[in-house]
Amino acid sequence: MCTLDPMGYTAGQLSVIPFLVLNRAIEDVAENPTESRKKVLALVLETCVNLVDQNENLKKQIIDAVNIFNTSPAGRTADIVPSIHVLVA
């Protein structure tokens, strides 16, 4: 992905990054379920839940992405869903 933004990110990444972190936290707990990893997972999950609860546009985007993914093969391409792991998280 490339961007013309001088900060080096696109606006879409701002809503995706917490879910990438959530996915990684889930993988870490599955790999080695220590108390500290479980606590990190709980905190990241709480953050993601709050993001969705407080942002109606994000909630709508997630619901639309899941519905399109489930109903149409065209909604399963990499340009529509860059990461299935993030969509599932």
N, C-alpha and C positions, 0 to 999 in steps of 0.2 A: 504494500500500500504506500502511496506517496501523497504528500500534501503540500500545499503552498503556504500553509500557516508557518510563521517564523518560529513558533514554539514546537513544531514538529509533530503535532497530533491533529486528528480530525475530531469534530464535535461528537461523532458517533462513538468514538473510543471512550469518551467520558462515561457513558452508561454501560459499556462492556467490561471495562477493567475490573470493577468490583466482582463481577461474575467469573472472570478469569481467576481472580484470587480465590473465590469460593471453590471453583473446580479444583484448584491446586490444594486447597485445604482438605477437601474431601479425599483426594488421592493420598495426601500425606497421612491422614488418619487411617485409611484403609491399609496403607503400607506398614505403618508403625503407630498403633493407637496409644500414644503416651498421653498423660494428663494435660501436658502443655499444648500438644497438638489438638486435643479435643476442645480445650478452652479457646484456642485460636479459631477453630472451626465454628464454635458457637458464636463468637464475636463477629466473625465475617458473615455468618448466616443472618445474624440480627441486623447487621448493616444493610445487607441486600434486601431483607424483608422491609426494612424502613424505607429504603430507596423506592421500592415498588409501591408501598402504601402511601407515600407522600407525593408521588409523581404520577398523576393520571395519564399523562402522555406516554411515559415509560411503560406503565401497565398495559395500555392499549397496544403499544408496539409489540410487547411480548406476546399478548394474546393473539394478535394478528399474525405474528411470525409462526406461532405454533399451529394456528388454524390453517395457514397456507401450506406449511410443511406437511400437515396431515392429509390435506385434501388434494394436493396437486404435485405431481412429479416435478413440475417447473419450479415449485417452491422449495425444492431440495437441492438446488444447485449452489455452488460455492459463492456466487455473487449475491445470492439471497441469504444464505446461512453460511457464513464463513467458518463457523465452528459448531458442530453438533454438541460438543461437550458444554459449551457456554449456553446453548439453547436449553439443554436438559438441566443445567445447574439452575 
